[in-house]
Amino acid sequence: MASLIQVGLSSILKKKLESLFFVWAMVRSSIPVEVKRMFTTFLRRMIPFLNPYHVIEIHEHHSEHTVRNKLYSLANAYLSDVCSHGANKLQAEVRSLSGRPFLTIAEEEEVVDTFQGAKLWWFASSCKPKYSTQSCNGEERFYRLTFHKKHRKLVEQEYLTHIFHEGREILARNRQRRLFTNISGGTGYSWTCVAFEHPATFDTLALDPAKKRDIIEDLMSFREGKEYYKKIGKAWKRGYLLYGQPGTGKSTMIAAIANFLEYDVYDLELTAIKNNMELKKIFLETSSKSVIVVEDIDCSLNLTGKRVIKNKKDKDEAEAAPAVTEGYDNANTVTLSGLLNSIDGLWSACEDEKIIIFTTNHVEKLDPALIRRGRMDMHIEMSYCTFEAFKVFARNYLGIETHDLFSTVEKLLLEVNVSPADVAEGLMSRSLRNADVDVCLANLVEVLNLAKEDMNK
């Protein structure tokens, strides 16, 4: 409707201007230069004055073409939830575990909204971006908001704020949590995602109960600590270092943390990033309420090389301190310095409410600067399976709290080092074919005895 109104006004205005220019062409030769200038200025001012509508465009990306415009995402959520019933053309996609279709406004479609008696028109469109990195499909999407100029103050001071808050609530209510990974390509860097549907929770996590309780309490304090972090002047983020032998449940712990907090997960692959600048940019693309993960960080990059020694003092310090990465000044590599600045420098405060997790099988190889308190605030050792962890497996896999073979299993677990993954496999390998509890536990005892024999050898 707004488009038709604008077309009608443009047609009327065009006829008026044609008449004015015709008269102007007849008399311009006899008019003094000063009068010509005054009349030209008058016409330029009258053209926008005759159009009673103002327009605001909300593009998918900011003007620097590297960061997604948060207001665009919020406006998209708001319009899809509140105004989509007035659209003739919609797009449907599945975003939730329930499979319920999510409707959004299609391109070249207009919807109408009202706010405090003001009528506002939203038009969805797209245009060619100025830079190819701005979007994956080569087009820049945007919304055009049209309103009467008498409502400009209302729109600027109240309506856009209303869109911001309502959009956030709608996204929080309907969001499908996602698992992201970064990929390299012609545009340099980008995130691709799938639905995050990992079933792990702290209830199913085989871990010492006391350690589990400490982690849960720490996560709850973080989630409720917005004002506290603001009060002490720190970015609202927290780091966790998960270390231990393979199969001890580090990845499962990450999934349990994400499910407990209801956060998205960003699985950061450092080897796919070319240099420190790209690393900073890709960190900027992560959202709040997210878990950023670097798995096997000791294998991701050369973060265990020697410091560049420039003088005797540096040499003495290097000999006294553990090793860190080489290549601080190499513009074509990601360095330890670049990684630290991204997770703990000024760039880290661009989005609040983030958990950063590093995992490693060899914590002794990592530089202390990378895992110091303040960066990795909580160090969590993922140990070999204990009897308490076994009882969690028995409850989850077999549905039992006690059994005659429990004492045998407890004794063997004190004698051998076996990962939780091995214990789970021992219980599950036959339980899938045979639900007999005795058979499953006997199979686990056999696995533990074999592990004991291998250890003795």
C-alpha positions in Angstrom: 0.0 0.0 0.0 2.8 2.4 0.9 4.4 1.6 -2.4 1.2 2.6 -4.3 0.9 5.8 -2.3 4.5 6.7 -3.1 3.9 6.0 -6.8 0.8 8.2 -6.8 2.7 11.0 -5.1 5.6 10.7 -7.4 3.3 11.0 -10.4 1.6 14.1 -9.1 4.9 15.6 -8.1 6.4 14.8 -11.5 3.6 16.7 -13.4 4.0 19.7 -11.1 7.8 19.8 -11.6 7.4 19.5 -15.4 5.2 22.6 -15.4 7.7 24.5 -13.2 10.6 23.5 -15.4 8.7 24.6 -18.6 8.0 28.0 -17.1 11.5 28.2 -15.9 12.9 27.5 -19.4 10.8 30.3 -20.8 11.9 33.0 -18.4 15.4 31.9 -17.2 17.2 34.1 -19.7 15.8 37.3 -18.3 16.2 36.4 -14.6 19.3 37.6 -12.7 21.8 35.0 -11.6 21.0 35.5 -7.9 17.3 34.9 -8.4 18.1 31.7 -10.4 20.2 30.4 -7.5 17.5 31.2 -5.0 14.8 29.5 -7.2 17.0 26.4 -7.7 17.6 26.0 -4.0 13.8 26.4 -3.4 13.0 23.6 -5.8 15.5 21.3 -4.1 14.0 21.9 -0.7 10.4 21.5 -2.0 10.9 18.1 -3.5 11.4 16.3 -0.2 8.9 18.6 1.5 6.1 17.5 -0.8 6.7 13.8 0.1 5.2 13.3 3.6 6.9 9.9 4.1 10.2 9.0 5.6 12.2 5.8 5.0 14.6 3.8 7.2 16.6 0.9 5.7 17.8 -1.9 7.9 20.5 -3.9 6.1 21.6 -7.4 6.9 25.2 -6.3 7.6 26.8 -3.2 9.1 28.5 -0.6 6.9 31.9 -2.2 7.5 30.6 -5.3 5.7 32.1 -7.8 8.2 29.6 -8.0 11.0 25.9 -9.0 10.9 23.5 -6.3 11.8 21.8 -7.5 15.0 18.8 -5.1 14.4 18.1 -6.9 11.1 17.9 -10.3 12.8 15.6 -8.8 15.5 13.4 -7.1 13.0 13.1 -10.4 11.0 12.0 -12.2 14.1 9.5 -9.5 15.1 8.0 -9.3 11.6 7.8 -13.0 11.2 6.0 -13.4 14.5 3.8 -10.3 14.7 3.2 -9.2 11.1 3.5 -12.3 8.9 -0.3 -12.8 9.0 -0.7 -9.8 6.7 1.7 -11.0 4.0 0.6 -12.7 0.8 4.0 -14.4 0.2 5.9 -16.2 2.9 8.9 -18.5 3.2 8.8 -21.6 5.4 11.7 -23.5 7.1 12.1 -25.8 10.0 14.0 -24.4 13.0 12.9 -26.4 16.0 13.2 -29.9 17.2 9.5 -30.3 17.1 9.6 -29.8 13.3 7.2 -26.9 13.5 7.6 -24.7 10.3 8.9 -21.2 10.9 7.4 -18.5 8.6 9.3 -15.5 7.4 8.4 -12.7 5.0 9.5 -13.4 1.4 11.4 -10.9 -0.7 9.5 -8.1 -2.5 6.7 -8.5 0.0 5.1 -5.8 2.2 3.5 -6.0 5.6 1.8 -3.4 7.8 2.3 -2.7 11.5 0.7 -0.3 13.9 2.3 1.2 17.0 0.6 3.7 19.3 -1.7 4.7 16.5 1.0 5.1 13.9 0.8 3.1 10.7 4.1 1.7 9.4 5.0 -0.3 6.2 7.7 -2.9 6.1 9.1 -4.0 2.7 11.5 -6.9 2.4 14.0 -6.7 -0.5 17.6 -7.3 -1.5 20.4 -5.6 -3.4 23.9 -6.3 -4.7 26.5 -5.9 -1.9 29.4 -3.6 -2.5 31.8 -6.3 -1.2 31.6 -10.0 -2.0 32.4 -11.0 1.6 29.1 -9.5 2.8 27.0 -12.5 2.1 27.3 -16.1 1.1 24.7 -15.9 -1.8 26.0 -12.7 -3.3 23.0 -10.6 -2.2 22.5 -8.2 0.7 19.0 -8.4 2.2 17.4 -5.5 3.9 14.1 -4.1 5.2 12.7 -0.8 4.2 10.5 0.9 6.9 8.2 3.6 5.6 6.2 6.0 7.9 4.7 9.4 7.9 7.1 12.1 8.9 4.9 13.2 11.8 5.7 9.9 13.4 9.5 10.3 13.0 10.2 11.0 16.7 8.0 8.1 17.8 9.8 5.7 15.4 13.3 6.8 16.4 12.8 7.0 20.1 10.2 4.2 20.8 9.3 2.0 17.9 12.9 0.8 17.0 13.5 0.1 20.7 10.2 -1.8 20.8 11.4 -3.9 17.8 14.7 -4.5 19.6 13.2 -5.8 22.8 10.3 -7.8 21.2 12.7 -9.4 18.7 15.0 -10.6 21.4 12.2 -12.2 23.3 10.8 -13.9 20.2 14.3 -15.2 19.3 14.8 -16.5 22.8 11.4 -18.2 22.8 11.6 -19.8 19.3 15.3 -20.3 18.8 16.8 -23.5 17.6 20.2 -23.9 19.2 22.9 -24.5 16.6 26.3 -26.0 16.2 28.6 -23.8 14.1 31.9 -24.6 12.5 34.1 -22.2 10.5 35.1 -23.0 7.0 37.6 -21.3 4.6 36.6 -20.4 1.1 36.8 -17.7 -1.5 35.3 -15.1 0.8 38.0 -15.8 3.4 36.0 -17.1 6.3 32.4 -18.0 7.3 30.4 -20.0 9.8 28.2 -22.8 8.7 25.8 -24.5 11.1 23.5 -27.4 11.8 20.9 -28.0 14.5 22.5 -28.8 17.9 20.7 -31.9 19.2 23.3 -33.6 21.4 21.4 -35.4 24.2 24.1 -35.2 26.9 23.2 -33.6 30.2 24.8 -33.5 33.6 22.3 -36.2 34.7 23.7 -38.6 32.2 27.4 -37.4 32.5 29.6 -40.0 34.2 31.6 -37.8 36.5 32.4 -37.6 40.2 29.3 -36.1 41.9 31.4 -33.5 43.8 33.2 -32.3 40.7 29.9 -32.3 38.8 28.3 -30.2 41.5 31.1 -27.7 41.5 30.8 -27.2 37.7 27.1 -26.8 37.8 27.3 -24.2 40.6 30.0 -22.3 38.7 27.9 -22.3 35.5 24.9 -21.0 37.5 26.9 -18.2 39.0 28.1 -17.2 35.6 24.7 -17.2 34.0 23.3 -15.0 36.8 26.4 -12.8 37.0 25.7 -10.0 34.5 25.6 -7.2 37.0 28.5 -8.7 39.0 30.8 -8.7 35.9 29.7 -5.2 35.1 30.4 -4.1 38.6 34.0 -5.5 38.7 34.7 -4.2 35.1 35.2 -7.5 33.3 33.8 -8.9 30.1 30.9 -11.3 30.8 32.7 -14.5 29.7 34.3 -17.5 31.4 36.9 -20.0 30.3 37.1 -23.7 31.0 40.1 -26.0 30.3 39.2 -29.6 29.9 42.2 -31.9 30.0 42.6 -35.7 30.3 43.3 -38.8 28.3 41.3 -39.7 25.2 37.9 -41.2 26.0 37.4 -39.4 29.3 34.4 -37.5 28.2 35.6 -34.0 27.2 33.3 -33.6 24.2 30.4 -35.0 26.2 31.1 -32.4 28.9 31.0 -29.6 26.3 27.6 -30.8 25.1 26.3 -31.0 28.7 27.5 -27.5 29.4 25.8 -26.2 26.3 22.5 -28.0 27.1 22.6 -26.8 30.7 23.0 -23.1 29.7 20.9 -23.5 26.5 23.7 -21.9 24.4 24.8 -22.3 20.8 28.1 -24.0 20.2 30.9 -22.6 18.0 33.4 -25.3 17.1 36.4 -23.2 16.1 38.9 -24.9 13.8 42.0 -22.8 14.0 43.8 -24.5 11.1 41.1 -23.1 8.7 42.0 -19.5 9.6 44.8 -17.8 7.7 45.9 -15.0 10.1 45.2 -13.1 13.3 42.9 -10.5 11.6 40.6 -13.3 10.2 40.6 -14.8 13.7 39.4 -11.5 15.2 36.7 -11.1 12.5 35.4 -14.6 12.9 35.2 -14.1 16.7 33.1 -11.0 16.0 30.6 -13.2 14.1 29.9 -15.3 17.2 26.8 -14.3 19.2 26.1 -14.0 22.8 24.8 -17.0 24.8 27.3 -19.2 23.1 30.0 -21.8 23.9 33.2 -21.3 21.8 35.2 -24.5 21.7 38.7 -25.2 20.5 39.3 -29.0 20.8 42.7 -30.5 21.0 44.3 -27.1 21.1 47.8 -28.5 21.5 47.3 -30.1 18.0 45.5 -27.2 16.3 48.4 -24.9 16.0 52.1 -24.6 16.8 51.4 -23.2 20.3 54.3 -24.9 21.9 57.3 -23.5 19.9 60.1 -21.2 21.3 59.8 -17.5 21.9 61.7 -15.3 19.5 64.9 -14.3 21.4 66.0 -10.7 20.6 68.5 -10.0 23.4 70.2 -11.6 26.4 67.4 -10.5 28.7 64.8 -12.2 26.5 67.1 -15.3 26.4 67.2 -15.5 30.1 63.5 -15.1 30.4 62.9 -17.7 27.7 65.1 -20.2 29.5 63.2 -19.6 32.8 59.8 -19.7 31.2 57.9 -22.4 29.4 57.8 -22.3 25.6 55.2 -20.4 23.5 54.5 -20.1 19.8 56.8 -18.7 17.2 55.8 -16.2 14.5 54.4 -13.2 16.4 55.0 -11.0 13.4 54.0 -13.4 10.7 50.9 -11.9 8.9 50.0 -15.2 7.3 49.6 -17.3 10.5 47.5 -17.4 13.6 49.8 -16.8 16.5 49.5 -17.3 20.3 49.4 -13.5 20.7 46.5 -13.3 18.2 44.6 -16.0 19.9 45.1 -14.4 23.4 43.9 -11.0 22.1 40.8 -12.6 20.6 39.7 -14.5 23.6 40.9 -12.1 26.3 41.8 -8.7 24.8 39.7 -5.8 23.8 38.0 -7.8 21.0 36.6 -10.3 23.5 34.2 -7.7 25.0 32.2 -7.2 21.8 29.5 -9.7 22.8 28.6 -10.7 26.3 27.7 -14.0 27.9 30.2 -16.4 26.3 31.8 -19.6 27.5 35.2 -20.4 26.0 36.4 -24.0 26.3 39.8 -25.5 25.4 40.4 -29.2 25.4 43.7 -31.0 25.4 45.1 -34.5 26.0 48.5 -33.0 27.0 48.0 -30.0 29.3 51.8 -29.9 30.1 52.5 -28.9 26.5 50.5 -25.7 26.7 52.0 -22.3 27.4 51.0 -21.0 30.9 49.9 -17.7 29.3 47.2 -19.6 27.4 45.6 -21.3 30.4 46.3 -18.9 33.2 43.4 -18.0 35.6 41.4 -15.2 34.0 41.6 -16.8 30.6 40.8 -20.4 31.5 39.1 -19.7 34.9 38.3 -23.3 35.7 40.6 -26.3 35.0 38.7 -29.5 34.9 40.6 -32.8 34.8 38.6 -35.5 33.0 40.0 -38.5 34.8 39.8 -42.3 34.3 36.5 -43.9 35.2 35.8 -44.1 38.9 33.3 -46.3 40.7 31.0 -43.3 41.2 31.1 -42.6 37.5 30.4 -46.3 36.8 27.2 -46.2 38.9 26.0 -43.4 36.6 26.5 -45.7 33.6 24.8 -48.5 35.4 21.8 -46.3 36.2 21.6 -44.9 32.6 22.4 -48.1 30.7 20.9 -50.8 32.8 18.5 -49.0 35.1 20.0 -50.4 38.3 21.3 -48.9 41.5 23.1 -51.9 42.9 24.1 -55.5 42.0 26.2 -58.3 43.4 28.9 -57.6 40.8 29.3 -53.9 41.8 31.9 -54.8 44.5 34.0 -56.7 41.8 33.7 -53.7 39.4 34.7 -51.3 42.2 37.8 -53.3 43.1 38.9 -53.6 39.4 38.4 -49.9 38.8 40.8 -49.2 41.7 43.4 -51.4 40.1 43.3 -50.3 36.4 43.1 -47.1 34.5 40.2 -47.3 32.1 38.4 -44.5 30.3 34.7 -43.9 30.8 34.3 -44.6 27.0 35.7 -48.1 27.6 33.3 -48.7 30.5 30.4 -47.5 28.5 31.3 -49.7 25.6 31.6 -52.7 27.9 28.1 -52.2 29.2 26.5 -51.3 25.9 28.1 -53.8 23.5 25.8 -56.6 24.6 22.9 -54.5 26.2 21.9 -53.6 22.6 21.3 -57.2 21.8 20.5 -58.6 25.3 18.9 -56.7 28.1 20.1 -59.2 30.7 21.8 -57.1 33.5 24.0 -60.0 34.6 25.4 -60.6 31.1 26.2 -56.9 30.7 28.0 -56.6 34.0 29.9 -59.8 33.4 31.0 -58.5 30.0 32.3 -55.3 31.8 34.2 -57.4 34.4 35.8 -59.3 31.5 36.8 -56.0 29.8 38.4 -54.7 33.1 40.2 -58.0 33.7 41.7 -57.8 30.2 42.8 -54.2 30.9 44.4 -55.4 34.1 46.3 -58.1 32.3 47.5 -55.6 29.7 48.7 -53.2 32.4 50.6 -56.0 34.2 52.3 -57.0 31.0 
